[in-house]
Amino acid sequence: MTAPRWDHLLMDATLATFAGERPFGSIERGALAIKDGAIAWVGAMADLPGSAAAVARTVEHLDGALVTPGLIDCHTHLVFGGDRAREFDMRLNGASYEEIARAGGGIASTVAATRAADEDELFRQSLPRARALLRDGVTTLEIKSGYGLELDTERRMLRVARRIGEALGVGVRTSFLGLHALPPEYRERRSDYVALVCDVMLPALAAEGLVDAVDAFCEGIGFSREETARVFERARALGLPVKLHAEQLSDLGGAALVAEHRGLSADHLEHLSESGIRAMATAGTVAVLLPGAFYALRETRLPPIDALRAHGVPMAIATDCNPGTSPLLSLRLAANMACTLFRLTPEEALRGITLNAARALGLADRGTLAVGQRADLVVWNSRMPAELCYWVGGDLQRSVWVAGKPLPQA
């Protein structure tokens, strides 16, 4: 008797594959097979090469439930100490940014709280935020450093990011964000801090295997184009890809800079220029939209969505989960915001948290339901892909699979 060729077979599913030309890559009355952690077959049930019982060890009938690739949150600052809820209250009671800073708030407060937390405490505080994202169907997430601004704390942040992936059984990609803000002890020694990041922190952390990509905050209140270029050049010399917080508050040409370095993504982009868009299109750099920050900051200038479409720049969406400007713990809500605030279609938004989000992390093995892809997928308590953007909140996921194995409920 021939042994079944597949480990698991999902039957009678509505598949949103995000592969092919059909809207959402949809397959009605579809089936998907898993073998050794990868997708081994996907198509219409009528095209199965034999009876379900004959081709798979385990068969699960889904009664038309929607199946999508696992969601990918490609931009988070999820590891940090403390929170900034008090500042939120102060702002809504009329305090200015300067008044909050004088009271010890702003990024300096998060740096102080993060530096004060040891690795176990930082892990304890950060793990629930990751669990919240998983409950929404996230199977891969990016986590940045950048709240240490000195070697030991940046190392702790990146180690905690790795621990979160191991503890929850999900994919975690790390980004070193040394050029996030100027630490208080370097306020009068700006060039010395940039040199520390480029010549000490980045090489040390890369040598320890803690860095998957290098990020920076290129902005008037952050770092200049020239300073950013220095860290990018060092990253490329170390064989690390780059990405960038760019054009959020002004246009410093950051998107064109990251495109020059064949960067993975440029993120935020409310002030992105036509020349920046053309550079990104040529380089294949993904535009990562962060509607949570747009919402929390009550911004009014929209990213140039129509121009990004016209030039064929792939658009991803992420939570930007952080304590100050986007305390957002739902990637589906970010997709909803991208539709309602930025006027993306549900298909664009869902591609933005699957296929294009994978591209923004340099991951070619996930983001679609296709043969050979890692079997990261979500079974939803819904039947139409647009429902994932339509519902504001709520618990829609039925089961989440990573590399062919169902995750325990977070």
C-alpha positions as CSV (number, residue, x, y, z in Angstrom):
1,M,0.0,0.0,0.0
2,T,1.4,3.4,-1.0
3,A,2.0,5.8,2.0
4,P,0.1,9.1,1.9
5,R,2.1,11.8,0.2
6,W,1.1,14.6,2.4
7,D,1.0,15.2,6.2
8,H,-2.1,17.4,6.4
9,L,-4.9,18.4,3.9
10,L,-7.2,21.3,4.4
11,M,-10.4,20.7,2.4
12,D,-13.4,22.8,1.3
13,A,-11.7,26.1,2.0
14,T,-12.0,29.5,0.5
15,L,-8.3,30.2,-0.4
16,A,-7.0,33.7,-0.7
17,T,-3.6,32.8,-2.1
18,F,-2.4,36.2,-3.2
19,A,-0.8,34.4,-6.1
20,G,-1.9,34.6,-9.7
21,E,-4.1,37.1,-11.5
22,R,-7.5,36.5,-9.8
23,P,-8.7,39.0,-7.2
24,F,-7.0,38.0,-3.9
25,G,-5.8,35.0,-5.8
26,S,-9.0,33.4,-4.7
27,I,-9.9,29.7,-5.1
28,E,-13.4,28.6,-4.1
29,R,-13.9,25.1,-2.8
30,G,-10.2,24.8,-2.5
31,A,-7.7,22.5,-0.9
32,L,-4.3,23.0,0.5
33,A,-1.8,20.2,1.4
34,I,1.2,20.5,3.8
35,K,4.3,18.3,3.8
36,D,7.4,18.7,6.0
37,G,6.4,22.3,7.0
38,A,5.8,23.5,3.4
39,I,2.8,23.9,1.1
40,A,2.9,20.8,-1.1
41,W,-0.3,21.3,-3.2
42,V,-2.9,24.1,-3.6
43,G,-5.9,24.2,-5.9
44,A,-9.5,23.3,-6.4
45,M,-10.8,20.2,-4.6
46,A,-12.0,18.9,-7.9
47,D,-8.3,18.7,-9.1
48,L,-7.0,16.7,-6.2
49,P,-4.8,13.8,-7.5
50,G,-6.9,11.2,-5.6
51,S,-9.2,10.8,-2.7
52,A,-8.4,12.9,0.4
53,A,-8.0,9.8,2.5
54,A,-5.5,8.3,0.1
55,V,-3.3,11.4,-0.3
56,A,-3.0,12.7,3.2
57,R,-2.5,11.3,6.7
58,T,-4.8,13.9,8.3
59,V,-7.7,15.6,6.6
60,E,-9.5,18.6,7.9
61,H,-12.8,19.9,6.5
62,L,-13.3,23.7,6.8
63,D,-16.8,24.1,5.5
64,G,-15.9,27.1,3.3
65,A,-13.8,29.0,5.9
66,L,-11.3,31.5,4.6
67,V,-7.6,30.6,4.6
68,T,-4.9,33.2,3.9
69,P,-1.1,33.3,4.3
70,G,0.0,34.1,7.8
71,L,0.0,37.8,8.4
72,I,3.4,39.6,8.5
73,D,4.0,42.7,10.6
74,C,7.1,44.2,8.9
75,H,7.7,47.3,11.1
76,T,7.5,47.2,14.9
77,H,9.3,48.7,17.9
78,L,7.7,46.0,20.1
79,V,10.5,45.6,22.7
80,F,10.7,48.5,25.1
81,G,10.5,49.2,28.8
82,G,7.6,51.1,30.4
83,D,4.9,53.0,28.4
84,R,3.9,56.5,27.6
85,A,0.2,56.5,28.6
86,R,0.8,59.5,30.9
87,E,2.0,61.5,27.9
88,F,-1.1,60.6,26.0
89,D,-3.1,62.0,28.8
90,M,-1.0,65.2,29.0
91,R,-1.3,65.8,25.2
92,L,-5.1,65.5,25.4
93,N,-5.0,68.0,28.3
94,G,-3.2,70.5,26.2
95,A,0.5,69.9,27.0
96,S,2.9,70.7,24.2
97,Y,5.7,68.5,22.9
98,E,8.2,70.7,24.7
99,E,6.3,70.6,28.0
100,I,6.2,66.8,27.8
101,A,9.9,66.7,27.1
102,R,10.7,69.0,30.0
103,A,8.7,66.8,32.3
104,G,10.9,63.8,31.3
105,G,8.7,62.5,28.6
106,G,9.3,61.7,24.9
107,I,11.7,59.1,23.6
108,A,14.1,59.9,26.5
109,S,11.6,58.4,28.9
110,T,11.4,55.1,27.0
111,V,15.2,55.0,26.7
112,A,15.5,55.4,30.5
113,A,12.9,52.7,31.2
114,T,14.5,50.3,28.7
115,R,18.0,50.9,30.0
116,A,16.8,50.2,33.5
117,A,15.2,46.8,32.6
118,D,17.3,43.7,32.6
119,E,16.8,41.1,29.9
120,D,14.2,39.0,31.8
121,E,12.2,42.1,32.7
122,L,12.3,43.4,29.2
123,F,11.1,40.0,27.9
124,R,8.3,39.9,30.5
125,Q,7.0,43.3,29.4
126,S,7.3,42.7,25.7
127,L,5.9,39.2,25.4
128,P,2.2,40.2,25.9
129,R,2.5,42.7,23.0
130,A,3.7,39.9,20.7
131,R,1.0,37.6,21.9
132,A,-1.6,40.3,21.0
133,L,-0.3,40.4,17.4
134,L,-0.4,36.6,17.2
135,R,-4.0,36.6,18.2
136,D,-4.7,38.6,15.1
137,G,-3.1,36.1,12.8
138,V,0.5,37.3,12.7
139,T,3.1,34.5,12.0
140,T,6.1,36.7,11.2
141,L,7.1,40.0,12.7
142,E,10.0,42.5,12.6
143,I,11.3,43.9,15.9
144,K,13.7,46.9,16.0
145,S,16.1,48.0,18.6
146,G,16.6,51.7,19.2
147,Y,15.5,52.4,22.7
148,G,18.9,51.6,24.2
149,L,21.2,53.9,22.2
150,E,24.2,52.2,23.8
151,L,25.7,48.8,23.2
152,D,24.5,46.8,26.2
153,T,20.9,47.8,26.0
154,E,20.7,47.5,22.2
155,R,22.1,44.0,22.7
156,R,19.4,43.2,25.3
157,M,16.6,44.4,23.1
158,L,17.8,42.3,20.2
159,R,18.3,39.2,22.4
160,V,14.7,39.7,23.7
161,A,13.4,39.9,20.2
162,R,15.1,36.5,19.4
163,R,13.7,35.0,22.6
164,I,10.1,36.1,21.7
165,G,10.4,34.2,18.4
166,E,11.6,31.1,20.2
167,A,9.0,31.3,22.9
168,L,6.1,31.8,20.6
169,G,7.2,29.7,17.7
170,V,6.9,32.4,15.1
171,G,9.3,34.1,12.7
172,V,11.1,37.2,14.1
173,R,13.4,39.4,12.0
174,T,15.5,42.0,13.9
175,S,16.5,45.4,12.8
176,F,19.3,47.4,14.4
177,L,18.1,51.0,14.8
178,G,21.1,52.7,16.5
179,L,20.3,55.9,14.6
180,H,16.9,56.4,16.2
181,A,17.6,59.3,18.5
182,L,20.6,61.1,20.0
183,P,21.2,59.8,23.5
184,P,21.4,62.5,26.2
185,E,25.0,61.8,27.0
186,Y,26.0,62.6,23.4
187,R,23.9,65.7,23.0
188,E,27.0,67.8,22.4
189,R,28.9,65.0,20.6
190,R,26.7,64.1,17.7
191,S,29.5,62.9,15.4
192,D,31.0,60.7,18.1
193,Y,27.6,58.9,18.5
194,V,27.3,58.3,14.8
195,A,30.9,56.9,14.9
196,L,30.0,54.7,17.9
197,V,27.0,53.2,16.0
198,C,29.0,52.6,12.8
199,D,32.3,51.5,14.2
200,V,31.4,49.7,17.5
201,M,27.8,48.9,18.0
202,L,26.8,47.6,14.6
203,P,29.9,45.4,14.0
204,A,29.6,43.9,17.5
205,L,25.9,43.1,17.2
206,A,26.3,41.7,13.7
207,A,29.1,39.5,14.8
208,E,26.8,38.1,17.5
209,G,24.2,37.2,14.9
210,L,21.6,39.5,16.4
211,V,21.0,41.7,13.3
212,D,19.0,40.8,10.2
213,A,18.8,44.4,8.8
214,V,19.8,47.9,9.6
215,D,17.4,50.8,10.0
216,A,17.7,54.6,10.8
217,F,15.5,57.6,11.4
218,C,16.3,60.1,8.6
219,E,14.5,63.2,9.7
220,G,15.1,66.8,10.9
221,I,14.5,65.6,14.5
222,G,16.5,62.4,13.8
223,F,19.6,62.0,11.6
224,S,20.7,63.6,8.4
225,R,21.0,62.0,5.0
226,E,24.8,62.0,5.3
227,E,24.7,60.4,8.8
228,T,22.3,57.8,7.5
229,A,24.5,57.1,4.5
230,R,27.4,56.3,6.9
231,V,25.6,53.6,8.7
232,F,24.2,52.2,5.4
233,E,27.7,51.9,4.0
234,R,28.8,50.1,7.1
235,A,25.8,47.8,7.0
236,R,26.4,46.9,3.3
237,A,30.1,46.2,4.1
238,L,28.9,43.7,6.7
239,G,26.5,42.1,4.2
240,L,23.4,43.4,5.9
241,P,20.3,44.8,4.1
242,V,19.0,48.3,5.0
243,K,15.7,50.0,5.5
244,L,14.7,53.5,6.6
245,H,12.2,55.6,8.4
246,A,11.8,58.2,5.7
247,E,9.8,61.3,4.7
248,Q,7.4,61.1,7.7
249,L,7.7,64.8,8.7
250,S,9.6,66.3,5.9
251,D,11.4,65.3,2.6
252,L,15.1,64.8,3.2
253,G,15.5,62.5,0.3
254,G,15.7,59.4,2.5
255,A,13.6,57.2,0.2
256,A,16.0,57.9,-2.7
257,L,19.0,57.2,-0.4
258,V,17.6,53.8,0.7
259,A,16.8,53.0,-2.9
260,E,20.4,53.8,-3.9
261,H,21.5,51.2,-1.4
262,R,19.0,48.7,-2.8
263,G,17.2,48.8,0.5
264,L,14.3,46.6,1.5
265,S,11.9,49.3,2.4
266,A,11.2,53.0,3.1
267,D,8.7,53.5,5.8
268,H,6.1,56.2,6.7
269,L,6.4,58.3,3.5
270,E,3.8,61.0,4.0
271,H,6.2,63.6,2.5
272,L,7.5,61.3,-0.3
273,S,8.4,63.1,-3.5
274,E,7.9,62.0,-7.1
275,S,11.7,61.5,-7.5
276,G,11.8,59.4,-4.4
277,I,9.0,57.2,-5.8
278,R,10.8,56.8,-9.1
279,A,14.0,55.7,-7.2
280,M,12.0,53.2,-5.1
281,A,10.3,51.8,-8.2
282,T,13.7,51.3,-10.0
283,A,15.3,49.6,-7.0
284,G,12.3,47.5,-6.0
285,T,12.2,49.1,-2.6
286,V,8.9,48.5,-0.8
287,A,6.8,51.4,0.6
288,V,5.7,50.5,4.1
289,L,2.7,52.5,5.2
290,L,2.1,53.1,8.9
291,P,-1.5,54.3,9.4
292,G,-1.3,53.8,13.2
293,A,1.2,56.6,13.6
294,F,-0.7,58.8,11.1
295,Y,-3.8,58.2,13.3
296,A,-2.2,58.7,16.7
297,L,-0.4,61.9,15.6
298,R,-3.5,63.2,13.9
299,E,-1.6,63.9,10.8
300,T,-3.4,65.3,7.7
301,R,-0.9,64.8,4.9
302,L,-1.5,61.5,3.3
303,P,1.2,59.3,1.7
304,P,1.1,59.7,-2.2
305,I,-0.9,56.5,-2.7
306,D,-1.9,57.2,-6.3
307,A,1.7,58.0,-7.4
308,L,2.9,54.8,-5.7
309,R,0.3,52.8,-7.6
310,A,1.1,54.6,-10.9
311,H,4.8,53.7,-10.6
312,G,4.1,50.1,-9.4
313,V,5.8,50.5,-6.0
314,P,4.7,47.6,-3.8
315,M,2.9,48.8,-0.7
316,A,3.1,47.0,2.7
317,I,1.3,47.9,5.9
318,A,2.5,47.5,9.5
319,T,1.5,48.4,13.0
320,D,4.6,50.5,13.9
321,C,3.8,49.2,17.4
322,N,5.7,51.6,19.7
323,P,5.1,53.4,23.0
324,G,5.0,57.0,21.8
325,T,3.3,57.4,18.4
326,S,1.6,54.1,17.5
327,P,0.6,51.9,20.5
328,L,-1.2,49.6,18.1
329,L,-1.5,45.9,18.8
330,S,-3.6,44.7,15.8
331,L,-2.3,44.3,12.3
332,R,-5.9,43.8,11.0
333,L,-6.7,47.2,12.5
334,A,-3.7,48.7,10.7
335,A,-5.1,47.2,7.5
336,N,-8.5,48.7,8.2
337,M,-6.9,52.1,8.8
338,A,-5.0,51.8,5.5
339,C,-8.4,51.3,3.8
340,T,-10.3,54.0,5.6
341,L,-7.6,56.7,6.0
342,F,-5.4,56.0,3.0
343,R,-8.1,54.7,0.7
344,L,-6.4,51.4,-0.2
345,T,-8.6,48.7,-1.4
346,P,-9.1,45.6,0.8
347,E,-7.0,43.6,-1.7
348,E,-4.2,46.1,-1.6
349,A,-4.3,46.2,2.2
350,L,-4.3,42.4,2.5
351,R,-1.4,42.1,0.0
352,G,0.3,44.7,2.2
353,I,0.2,42.4,5.3
354,T,1.2,39.3,3.4
355,L,3.1,39.2,0.1
356,N,4.4,42.8,0.2
357,A,5.2,42.7,3.9
358,A,7.3,39.6,3.2
359,R,9.2,41.5,0.5
360,A,9.8,44.3,2.9
361,L,11.6,41.9,5.1
362,G,13.5,40.2,2.3
363,L,11.6,36.9,2.8
364,A,10.8,35.0,-0.4
365,D,9.5,31.8,1.4
366,R,6.2,33.2,2.8
367,G,3.4,35.7,2.1
368,T,1.5,33.6,-0.5
369,L,-0.3,30.2,-0.5
370,A,1.8,28.5,-3.2
371,V,3.7,25.3,-3.6
372,G,7.1,25.4,-1.9
373,Q,6.2,28.3,0.4
374,R,6.6,27.8,4.1
375,A,3.2,26.6,5.5
376,D,2.4,29.8,7.4
377,L,-1.3,30.3,7.2
378,V,-4.4,31.4,9.1
379,V,-7.9,29.8,9.1
380,W,-10.5,32.5,9.7
381,N,-14.0,32.6,11.0
382,S,-15.0,34.4,7.8
383,R,-15.6,33.5,4.2
384,M,-14.6,36.7,2.3
385,P,-11.2,38.2,2.3
386,A,-12.6,41.8,2.6
387,E,-14.0,40.8,6.0
388,L,-10.5,41.0,7.5
389,C,-10.4,44.7,6.7
390,Y,-14.1,45.3,7.2
391,W,-14.4,44.3,10.9
392,V,-12.9,46.8,13.3
393,G,-11.5,44.6,16.1
394,G,-12.9,41.3,17.2
395,D,-11.4,37.8,17.2
396,L,-11.7,36.4,13.7
397,Q,-8.9,33.8,13.5
398,R,-9.8,30.2,14.1
399,S,-6.3,28.7,13.9
400,V,-2.8,29.9,13.0
401,W,-0.2,27.6,11.5
402,V,3.6,28.2,11.3
403,A,5.8,26.0,9.2
404,G,3.0,23.4,9.0
405,K,2.2,23.2,12.7
406,P,-0.8,24.8,14.4
407,L,0.2,27.3,17.1
408,P,-1.4,27.1,20.6
409,Q,-3.9,29.8,21.1
410,A,-2.0,32.9,22.3
